[in-house]
C-alpha cells in the first residue's frame, strides 16, 4: 500500500525559504507569483494491507518524526 | 489562484534522506514501513486569473528553479 504524507508550515509561521524562492522567481523574470510556501512530501510504502492500520502507523510516524506539530501541519493520503 | 507543485526524485535516483527516515522510523518502533522517498512541495499563490497562464508560469518556475529535471519529476495542481 502506498501513501503520501505532506507536511506544511502552519499559517503565520515565517517561511524564509519560501520568501527566497519568491525573490528568485522574480529575479528570473517569472512574474505573477504572489507568495510561495515550501513544505515536505514523503512517499511511503507500507506493508499493512489494511487502510486503517496504515493510517495509524502514518499518524504515529508524523507525530514522532516527520512533522514538528508545534509549527507544522500534516496530511495523510492513502492510495 | 492557488497551486501546489510537488517535486519528487525520479525512480532509480538514490534517496539517502528517505533511507535515513526509514531507519529512524524502525528505531522508533514504527513497523510496517517498506520504503520512504522524500520530496518537496511548494504552495504557490498566483496573480493570474487564467488557469492556462498560471500553468505556463508554474512550468517555467519548475524548469528554471524548483526542480532539477535531470533527477527530479514535478507535478502541478491548480486549485
N, CA and C atoms of all chains as a GROMACS GRO file, in nm:
protein
  474
    1UNK      N    1   0.084  -0.119   0.000
    1UNK     CA    2   0.000   0.000   0.000
    1UNK      C    3   0.088   0.125   0.000
    2UNK      N    4   0.050   0.220  -0.085
    2UNK     CA    5   0.131   0.342  -0.095
    2UNK      C    6   0.057   0.458  -0.027
    3UNK      N    7   0.134   0.548   0.031
    3UNK     CA    8   0.072   0.664   0.093
    3UNK      C    9   0.160   0.787   0.069
    4UNK      N   10   0.097   0.901   0.071
    4UNK     CA   11   0.172   1.027   0.060
    4UNK      C   12   0.141   1.114   0.182
    5UNK      N   13   0.246   1.156   0.249
    5UNK     CA   14   0.231   1.247   0.363
    5UNK      C   15   0.286   1.383   0.322
    6UNK      N   16   0.206   1.487   0.340
    6UNK     CA   17   0.251   1.622   0.307
    6UNK      C   18   0.260   1.702   0.437
    7UNK      N   19   0.376   1.760   0.462
    7UNK     CA   20   0.399   1.840   0.583
    7UNK      C   21   0.419   1.985   0.540
    8UNK      N   22   0.334   2.073   0.591
    8UNK     CA   23   0.345   2.214   0.555
    8UNK      C   24   0.352   2.300   0.682
    9UNK      N   25   0.410   2.416   0.669
    9UNK     CA   26   0.416   2.508   0.783
    9UNK      C   27   0.276   2.561   0.814
   10UNK      N   28   0.248   2.578   0.942
   10UNK     CA   29   0.119   2.636   0.980
   10UNK      C   30   0.111   2.781   0.935
   11UNK      N   31  -0.012   2.829   0.914
   11UNK     CA   32  -0.032   2.969   0.878
   11UNK      C   33   0.026   3.057   0.988
   12UNK      N   34   0.094   3.161   0.948
   12UNK     CA   35   0.150   3.253   1.046
   12UNK      C   36   0.295   3.223   1.081
   13UNK      N   37   0.341   3.101   1.051
   13UNK     CA   38   0.482   3.068   1.076
   13UNK      C   39   0.564   3.123   0.959
   14UNK      N   40   0.667   3.199   0.990
   14UNK     CA   41   0.752   3.257   0.885
   14UNK      C   42   0.819   3.148   0.803
   15UNK      N   43   0.830   3.170   0.671
   15UNK     CA   44   0.891   3.073   0.582
   15UNK      C   45   0.999   3.143   0.498
   16UNK      N   46   1.119   3.160   0.554
   16UNK     CA   47   1.224   3.233   0.481
   16UNK      C   48   1.263   3.163   0.351
   17UNK      N   49   1.254   3.028   0.349
   17UNK     CA   50   1.287   2.954   0.227
   17UNK      C   51   1.187   2.989   0.115
   18UNK      N   52   1.060   2.994   0.150
   18UNK     CA   53   0.957   3.033   0.054
   18UNK      C   54   0.980   3.175   0.003
   19UNK      N   55   1.015   3.265   0.095
   19UNK     CA   56   1.041   3.405   0.057
   19UNK      C   57   1.159   3.413  -0.039
   20UNK      N   58   1.263   3.332  -0.014
   20UNK     CA   59   1.380   3.331  -0.101
   20UNK      C   60   1.343   3.283  -0.240
   21UNK      N   61   1.257   3.181  -0.247
   21UNK     CA   62   1.212   3.129  -0.377
   21UNK      C   63   1.134   3.236  -0.451
   22UNK      N   64   1.046   3.306  -0.377
   22UNK     CA   65   0.968   3.416  -0.435
   22UNK      C   66   1.062   3.520  -0.499
   23UNK      N   67   1.164   3.559  -0.424
   23UNK     CA   68   1.261   3.656  -0.475
   23UNK      C   69   1.336   3.603  -0.596
   24UNK      N   70   1.374   3.475  -0.592
   24UNK     CA   71   1.450   3.416  -0.703
   24UNK      C   72   1.364   3.410  -0.828
   25UNK      N   73   1.236   3.375  -0.812
   25UNK     CA   74   1.147   3.369  -0.929
   25UNK      C   75   1.134   3.507  -0.992
   26UNK      N   76   1.117   3.609  -0.908
   26UNK     CA   77   1.105   3.746  -0.959
   26UNK      C   78   1.232   3.785  -1.035
   27UNK      N   79   1.349   3.750  -0.981
   27UNK     CA   80   1.473   3.789  -1.048
   27UNK      C   81   1.500   3.705  -1.172
   28UNK      N   82   1.432   3.591  -1.186
   28UNK     CA   83   1.441   3.512  -1.310
   28UNK      C   84   1.342   3.561  -1.415
   29UNK      N   85   1.262   3.661  -1.380
   29UNK     CA   86   1.167   3.717  -1.475
   29UNK      C   87   1.034   3.645  -1.480
   30UNK      N   88   1.008   3.560  -1.379
   30UNK     CA   89   0.879   3.491  -1.374
   30UNK      C   90   0.784   3.574  -1.289
   31UNK      N   91   0.692   3.642  -1.358
   31UNK     CA   92   0.604   3.736  -1.290
   31UNK      C   93   0.473   3.668  -1.249
   32UNK      N   94   0.400   3.733  -1.161
   32UNK     CA   95   0.267   3.687  -1.125
   32UNK      C   96   0.263   3.592  -1.008
   33UNK      N   97   0.378   3.575  -0.941
   33UNK     CA   98   0.381   3.487  -0.824
   33UNK      C   99   0.362   3.573  -0.698
   34UNK      N  100   0.254   3.549  -0.628
   34UNK     CA  101   0.220   3.633  -0.513
   34UNK      C  102   0.277   3.583  -0.382
   35UNK      N  103   0.304   3.455  -0.373
   35UNK     CA  104   0.355   3.401  -0.249
   35UNK      C  105   0.394   3.255  -0.267
   36UNK      N  106   0.498   3.213  -0.195
   36UNK     CA  107   0.543   3.073  -0.202
   36UNK      C  108   0.565   3.024  -0.060
   37UNK      N  109   0.516   2.905  -0.030
   37UNK     CA  110   0.547   2.840   0.098
   37UNK      C  111   0.597   2.700   0.066
   38UNK      N  112   0.711   2.667   0.125
   38UNK     CA  113   0.766   2.535   0.096
   38UNK      C  114   0.736   2.435   0.206
   39UNK      N  115   0.708   2.312   0.165
   39UNK     CA  116   0.685   2.204   0.259
   39UNK      C  117   0.758   2.078   0.216
   40UNK      N  118   0.727   1.969   0.282
   40UNK     CA  119   0.794   1.842   0.251
   40UNK      C  120   0.690   1.739   0.214
   41UNK      N  121   0.729   1.647   0.128
   41UNK     CA  122   0.640   1.538   0.092
   41UNK      C  123   0.714   1.406   0.111
   42UNK      N  124   0.644   1.307   0.166
   42UNK     CA  125   0.703   1.175   0.188
   42UNK      C  126   0.617   1.072   0.118
   43UNK      N  127   0.676   0.999   0.025
   43UNK     CA  128   0.605   0.889  -0.039
   43UNK      C  129   0.646   0.761   0.032
   44UNK      N  130   0.549   0.700   0.096
   44UNK     CA  131   0.579   0.589   0.187
   44UNK      C  132   0.511   0.462   0.139
   45UNK      N  133   0.589   0.356   0.139
   45UNK     CA  134   0.542   0.222   0.102
   45UNK      C  135   0.513   0.148   0.232
   46UNK      N  136   0.391   0.096   0.244
   46UNK     CA  137   0.354   0.032   0.371
   46UNK      C  138   0.324  -0.116   0.352
   47UNK      N  139   0.358  -0.196   0.455
   47UNK     CA  140   0.333  -0.339   0.449
   47UNK      C  141   0.188  -0.372   0.484
   48UNK      N  142   0.125  -0.287   0.567
   48UNK     CA  143  -0.013  -0.316   0.609
   48UNK      C  144  -0.109  -0.320   0.490
   49UNK      N  145  -0.190  -0.426   0.480
   49UNK     CA  146  -0.288  -0.428   0.372
   49UNK      C  147  -0.414  -0.349   0.409
   50UNK      N  148  -0.429  -0.317   0.538
   50UNK     CA  149  -0.550  -0.252   0.588
   50UNK      C  150  -0.528  -0.100   0.599
   51UNK      N  151  -0.619  -0.022   0.538
   51UNK     CA  152  -0.603   0.124   0.532
   51UNK      C  153  -0.606   0.189   0.670
   52UNK      N  154  -0.690   0.137   0.760
   52UNK     CA  155  -0.699   0.197   0.894
   52UNK      C  156  -0.570   0.177   0.972
   53UNK      N  157  -0.515   0.055   0.963
   53UNK     CA  158  -0.388   0.027   1.031
   53UNK      C  159  -0.278   0.112   0.971
   54UNK      N  160  -0.278   0.127   0.839
   54UNK     CA  161  -0.177   0.208   0.770
   54UNK      C  162  -0.186   0.353   0.817
   55UNK      N  163  -0.310   0.404   0.830
   55UNK     CA  164  -0.328   0.543   0.874
   55UNK      C  165  -0.273   0.562   1.016
   56UNK      N  166  -0.298   0.464   1.104
   56UNK     CA  167  -0.248   0.473   1.241
   56UNK      C  168  -0.094   0.477   1.242
   57UNK      N  169  -0.034   0.389   1.160
   57UNK     CA  170   0.113   0.386   1.150
   57UNK      C  171   0.166   0.520   1.104
   58UNK      N  172   0.102   0.576   1.001
   58UNK     CA  173   0.149   0.702   0.945
   58UNK      C  174   0.130   0.817   1.044
   59UNK      N  175   0.019   0.811   1.118
   59UNK     CA  176  -0.006   0.916   1.218
   59UNK      C  177   0.104   0.915   1.323
   60UNK      N  178   0.140   0.795   1.368
   60UNK     CA  179   0.249   0.782   1.466
   60UNK      C  180   0.380   0.834   1.406
   61UNK      N  181   0.406   0.799   1.280
   61UNK     CA  182   0.528   0.844   1.214
   61UNK      C  183   0.534   0.996   1.206
   62UNK      N  184   0.420   1.058   1.174
   62UNK     CA  185   0.415   1.204   1.163
   62UNK      C  186   0.438   1.269   1.298
   63UNK      N  187   0.368   1.218   1.400
   63UNK     CA  188   0.376   1.280   1.533
   63UNK      C  189   0.517   1.265   1.592
   64UNK      N  190   0.579   1.150   1.566
   64UNK     CA  191   0.709   1.122   1.630
   64UNK      C  192   0.827   1.173   1.550
   65UNK      N  193   0.815   1.177   1.416
   65UNK     CA  194   0.935   1.204   1.336
   65UNK      C  195   0.915   1.303   1.222
   66UNK      N  196   0.812   1.282   1.142
   66UNK     CA  197   0.807   1.355   1.014
   66UNK      C  198   0.769   1.502   1.028
   67UNK      N  199   0.683   1.532   1.125
   67UNK     CA  200   0.637   1.671   1.138
   67UNK      C  201   0.669   1.724   1.277
   68UNK      N  202   0.698   1.853   1.284
   68UNK     CA  203   0.709   1.922   1.412
   68UNK      C  204   0.572   1.987   1.433
   69UNK      N  205   0.487   1.922   1.513
   69UNK     CA  206   0.346   1.964   1.520
   69UNK      C  207   0.326   2.100   1.589
   70UNK      N  208   0.432   2.155   1.646
   70UNK     CA  209   0.422   2.290   1.702
   70UNK      C  210   0.406   2.392   1.588
   71UNK      N  211   0.480   2.371   1.481
   71UNK     CA  212   0.479   2.469   1.371
   71UNK      C  213   0.433   2.411   1.238
   72UNK      N  214   0.407   2.281   1.232
   72UNK     CA  215   0.371   2.220   1.104
   72UNK      C  216   0.241   2.141   1.110
   73UNK      N  217   0.169   2.142   0.999
   73UNK     CA  218   0.053   2.056   0.980
   73UNK      C  219   0.092   1.940   0.891
   74UNK      N  220   0.019   1.829   0.903
   74UNK     CA  221   0.043   1.720   0.807
   74UNK      C  222  -0.088   1.665   0.755
   75UNK      N  223  -0.083   1.616   0.632
   75UNK     CA  224  -0.199   1.546   0.575
   75UNK      C  225  -0.151   1.410   0.527
   76UNK      N  226  -0.238   1.312   0.541
   76UNK     CA  227  -0.206   1.174   0.502
   76UNK      C  228  -0.303   1.132   0.392
   77UNK      N  229  -0.250   1.091   0.278
   77UNK     CA  230  -0.333   1.037   0.170
   77UNK      C  231  -0.291   0.895   0.143
   78UNK      N  232  -0.386   0.805   0.157
   78UNK     CA  233  -0.354   0.664   0.131
   78UNK      C  234  -0.413   0.626  -0.004
   79UNK      N  235  -0.328   0.573  -0.091
   79UNK     CA  236  -0.373   0.540  -0.227
   79UNK      C  237  -0.425   0.396  -0.231
   80UNK      N  238  -0.534   3.281  -0.738
   80UNK     CA  239  -0.535   3.139  -0.770
   80UNK      C  240  -0.422   3.066  -0.696
   81UNK      N  241  -0.457   2.952  -0.638
   81UNK     CA  242  -0.358   2.877  -0.561
   81UNK      C  243  -0.315   2.753  -0.638
   82UNK      N  244  -0.191   2.716  -0.624
   82UNK     CA  245  -0.142   2.596  -0.691
   82UNK      C  246  -0.046   2.523  -0.598
   83UNK      N  247  -0.036   2.394  -0.621
   83UNK     CA  248   0.060   2.312  -0.546
   83UNK      C  249   0.152   2.241  -0.645
   84UNK      N  250   0.281   2.260  -0.626
   84UNK     CA  251   0.380   2.192  -0.709
   84UNK      C  252   0.450   2.089  -0.620
   85UNK      N  253   0.454   1.964  -0.667
   85UNK     CA  254   0.523   1.859  -0.592
   85UNK      C  255   0.642   1.812  -0.674
   86UNK      N  256   0.759   1.816  -0.613
   86UNK     CA  257   0.883   1.774  -0.680
   86UNK      C  258   0.933   1.649  -0.610
   87UNK      N  259   0.947   1.541  -0.688
   87UNK     CA  260   0.993   1.414  -0.631
   87UNK      C  261   1.112   1.362  -0.712
   88UNK      N  262   1.193   1.282  -0.647
   88UNK     CA  263   1.307   1.221  -0.717
   88UNK      C  264   1.256   1.119  -0.818
   89UNK      N  265   1.324   1.112  -0.933
   89UNK     CA  266   1.287   1.011  -1.032
   89UNK      C  267   1.318   0.871  -0.977
   90UNK      N  268   1.244   0.773  -1.031
   90UNK     CA  269   1.269   0.634  -0.992
   90UNK      C  270   1.413   0.598  -1.027
   91UNK      N  271   1.479   0.530  -0.938
   91UNK     CA  272   1.616   0.489  -0.965
   91UNK      C  273   1.720   0.584  -0.907
   92UNK      N  274   1.678   0.705  -0.876
   92UNK     CA  275   1.773   0.800  -0.815
   92UNK      C  276   1.780   0.770  -0.665
   93UNK      N  277   1.899   0.753  -0.614
   93UNK     CA  278   1.915   0.720  -0.472
   93UNK      C  279   1.862   0.832  -0.384
   94UNK      N  280   1.798   0.795  -0.272
   94UNK     CA  281   1.743   0.895  -0.181
   94UNK      C  282   1.793   0.866  -0.040
   95UNK      N  283   1.912   0.912  -0.006
   95UNK     CA  284   1.968   0.882   0.126
   95UNK      C  285   1.884   0.940   0.240
   96UNK      N  286   1.819   1.053   0.215
   96UNK     CA  287   1.733   1.114   0.318
   96UNK      C  288   1.614   1.021   0.349
   97UNK      N  289   1.555   0.968   0.244
   97UNK     CA  290   1.444   0.873   0.261
   97UNK      C  291   1.490   0.750   0.337
   98UNK      N  292   1.608   0.700   0.303
   98UNK     CA  293   1.664   0.581   0.370
   98UNK      C  294   1.686   0.610   0.518
   99UNK      N  295   1.734   0.731   0.549
   99UNK     CA  296   1.758   0.769   0.688
   99UNK      C  297   1.627   0.773   0.766
  100UNK      N  298   1.522   0.825   0.702
  100UNK     CA  299   1.390   0.830   0.767
  100UNK      C  300   1.339   0.689   0.794
  101UNK      N  301   1.358   0.601   0.694
  101UNK     CA  302   1.318   0.461   0.709
  101UNK      C  303   1.386   0.399   0.831
  102UNK      N  304   1.517   0.422   0.843
  102UNK     CA  305   1.592   0.370   0.957
  102UNK      C  306   1.545   0.429   1.088
  103UNK      N  307   1.516   0.559   1.087
  103UNK     CA  308   1.472   0.626   1.210
  103UNK      C  309   1.335   0.574   1.254
  104UNK      N  310   1.246   0.552   1.158
  104UNK     CA  311   1.113   0.500   1.192
  104UNK      C  312   1.125   0.362   1.255
  105UNK      N  313   1.211   0.279   1.196
  105UNK     CA  314   1.231   0.144   1.250
  105UNK      C  315   1.285   0.152   1.393
  106UNK      N  316   1.381   0.243   1.417
  106UNK     CA  317   1.438   0.250   1.551
  106UNK      C  318   1.342   0.316   1.651
  107UNK      N  319   1.240   0.386   1.601
  107UNK     CA  320   1.136   0.440   1.690
  107UNK      C  321   1.026   0.336   1.718
  108UNK      N  322   1.040   0.218   1.657
  108UNK     CA  323   0.943   0.111   1.682
  108UNK      C  324   0.821   0.118   1.592
  109UNK      N  325   0.829   0.198   1.486
  109UNK     CA  326   0.715   0.205   1.392
  109UNK      C  327   0.740   0.103   1.281
  110UNK      N  328   0.666  -0.008   1.289
  110UNK     CA  329   0.690  -0.119   1.197
  110UNK      C  330   0.600  -0.110   1.074
  111UNK      N  331   0.636  -0.184   0.973
  111UNK     CA  332   0.550  -0.195   0.854
  111UNK      C  333   0.578  -0.093   0.747
  112UNK      N  334   0.688  -0.018   0.763
  112UNK     CA  335   0.724   0.080   0.661
  112UNK      C  336   0.825   0.016   0.566
  113UNK      N  337   0.785   0.001   0.442
  113UNK     CA  338   0.870  -0.069   0.345
  113UNK      C  339   0.965   0.022   0.270
  114UNK      N  340   0.933   0.148   0.260
  114UNK     CA  341   1.019   0.239   0.185
  114UNK      C  342   0.972   0.381   0.199
  115UNK      N  343   1.067   0.475   0.202
  115UNK     CA  344   1.032   0.617   0.212
  115UNK      C  345   1.113   0.694   0.108
  116UNK      N  346   1.046   0.783   0.034
  116UNK     CA  347   1.118   0.875  -0.055
  116UNK      C  348   1.071   1.015  -0.023
  117UNK      N  349   1.167   1.104  -0.003
  117UNK     CA  350   1.128   1.240   0.033
  117UNK      C  351   1.132   1.332  -0.088
  118UNK      N  352   1.035   1.422  -0.092
  118UNK     CA  353   1.031   1.523  -0.197
  118UNK      C  354   0.998   1.659  -0.138
  119UNK      N  355   0.971   1.755  -0.226
  119UNK     CA  356   0.940   1.890  -0.182
  119UNK      C  357   0.804   1.930  -0.233
  120UNK      N  358   0.738   2.015  -0.156
  120UNK     CA  359   0.610   2.067  -0.201
  120UNK      C  360   0.613   2.220  -0.192
  121UNK      N  361   0.559   2.286  -0.292
  121UNK     CA  362   0.554   2.432  -0.294
  121UNK      C  363   0.409   2.474  -0.309
  122UNK      N  364   0.358   2.550  -0.213
  122UNK     CA  365   0.224   2.607  -0.225
  122UNK      C  366   0.241   2.749  -0.275
  123UNK      N  367   0.189   2.773  -0.395
  123UNK     CA  368   0.217   2.898  -0.464
  123UNK      C  369   0.087   2.975  -0.489
  124UNK      N  370   0.093   3.103  -0.457
  124UNK     CA  371  -0.019   3.194  -0.480
  124UNK      C  372   0.011   3.268  -0.609
  125UNK      N  373  -0.085   3.264  -0.704
  125UNK     CA  374  -0.060   3.326  -0.834
  125UNK      C  375  -0.156   3.441  -0.861
  126UNK      N  376  -0.104   3.542  -0.932
  126UNK     CA  377  -0.186   3.657  -0.966
  126UNK      C  378  -0.275   3.628  -1.088
  127UNK      N  379  -0.229   3.539  -1.178
  127UNK     CA  380  -0.307   3.511  -1.299
  127UNK      C  381  -0.445   3.453  -1.266
  128UNK      N  382  -0.550   3.512  -1.325
  128UNK     CA  383  -0.683   3.454  -1.302
  128UNK      C  384  -0.709   3.335  -1.395
  129UNK      N  385  -0.626   3.321  -1.498
  129UNK     CA  386  -0.647   3.218  -1.600
  129UNK      C  387  -0.561   3.094  -1.570
  130UNK      N  388  -0.624   2.977  -1.566
  130UNK     CA  389  -0.554   2.854  -1.528
  130UNK      C  390  -0.443   2.818  -1.627
  131UNK      N  391  -0.466   2.842  -1.757
  131UNK     CA  392  -0.364   2.806  -1.857
  131UNK      C  393  -0.238   2.892  -1.840
  132UNK      N  394  -0.260   3.023  -1.821
  132UNK     CA  395  -0.148   3.114  -1.800
  132UNK      C  396  -0.074   3.076  -1.671
  133UNK      N  397  -0.151   3.042  -1.569
  133UNK     CA  398  -0.091   3.002  -1.441
  133UNK      C  399  -0.005   2.877  -1.460
  134UNK      N  400  -0.056   2.781  -1.536
  134UNK     CA  401   0.018   2.657  -1.560
  134UNK      C  402   0.150   2.685  -1.634
  135UNK      N  403   0.144   2.776  -1.731
  135UNK     CA  404   0.266   2.813  -1.805
  135UNK      C  405   0.370   2.876  -1.711
  136UNK      N  406   0.321   2.968  -1.625
  136UNK     CA  407   0.410   3.032  -1.527
  136UNK      C  408   0.476   2.927  -1.437
  137UNK      N  409   0.395   2.833  -1.389
  137UNK     CA  410   0.446   2.732  -1.296
  137UNK      C  411   0.544   2.638  -1.365
  138UNK      N  412   0.514   2.607  -1.491
  138UNK     CA  413   0.604   2.519  -1.567
  138UNK      C  414   0.742   2.586  -1.580
  139UNK      N  415   0.740   2.715  -1.614
  139UNK     CA  416   0.866   2.789  -1.625
  139UNK      C  417   0.939   2.790  -1.490
  140UNK      N  418   0.863   2.812  -1.382
  140UNK     CA  419   0.923   2.815  -1.248
  140UNK      C  420   0.988   2.681  -1.214
  141UNK      N  421   0.920   2.571  -1.249
  141UNK     CA  422   0.973   2.437  -1.221
  141UNK      C  423   1.100   2.411  -1.301
  142UNK      N  424   1.094   2.442  -1.431
  142UNK     CA  425   1.208   2.413  -1.519
  142UNK      C  426   1.330   2.496  -1.480
  143UNK      N  427   1.306   2.623  -1.440
  143UNK     CA  428   1.418   2.712  -1.414
  143UNK      C  429   1.469   2.707  -1.271
  144UNK      N  430   1.382   2.677  -1.176
  144UNK     CA  431   1.423   2.692  -1.036
  144UNK      C  432   1.383   2.577  -0.944
  145UNK      N  433   1.255   2.536  -0.949
  145UNK     CA  434   1.206   2.450  -0.842
  145UNK      C  435   1.253   2.305  -0.853
  146UNK      N  436   1.270   2.256  -0.975
  146UNK     CA  437   1.309   2.116  -0.992
  146UNK      C  438   1.438   2.105  -1.072
  147UNK      N  439   1.517   2.004  -1.038
  147UNK     CA  440   1.632   1.968  -1.120
  147UNK      C  441   1.583   1.855  -1.209
  148UNK      N  442   1.548   1.888  -1.333
  148UNK     CA  443   1.477   1.790  -1.418
  148UNK      C  444   1.566   1.673  -1.461
  149UNK      N  445   1.694   1.679  -1.431
  149UNK     CA  446   1.780   1.564  -1.459
  149UNK      C  447   1.745   1.448  -1.364
  150UNK      N  448   1.718   1.482  -1.240
  150UNK     CA  449   1.693   1.376  -1.140
  150UNK      C  450   1.555   1.386  -1.074
  151UNK      N  451   1.478   1.491  -1.107
  151UNK     CA  452   1.351   1.508  -1.039
  151UNK      C  453   1.234   1.523  -1.137
  152UNK      N  454   1.119   1.473  -1.095
  152UNK     CA  455   0.992   1.496  -1.166
  152UNK      C  456   0.913   1.602  -1.091
  153UNK      N  457   0.824   1.671  -1.162
  153UNK     CA  458   0.735   1.762  -1.090
  153UNK      C  459   0.592   1.746  -1.140
  154UNK      N  460   0.498   1.771  -1.049
  154UNK     CA  461   0.357   1.774  -1.088
  154UNK      C  462   0.298   1.908  -1.043
  155UNK      N  463   0.208   1.960  -1.124
  155UNK     CA  464   0.145   2.089  -1.096
  155UNK      C  465  -0.005   2.066  -1.078
  156UNK      N  466  -0.056   2.108  -0.963
  156UNK     CA  467  -0.201   2.101  -0.938
  156UNK      C  468  -0.253   2.242  -0.914
  157UNK      N  469  -0.346   2.284  -0.997
  157UNK     CA  470  -0.402   2.418  -0.979
  157UNK      C  471  -0.541   2.405  -0.918
  158UNK      N  472  -0.561   2.474  -0.807
  158UNK     CA  473  -0.690   2.462  -0.735
  158UNK      C  474  -0.789   2.567  -0.786
   0.00000   0.00000   0.00000
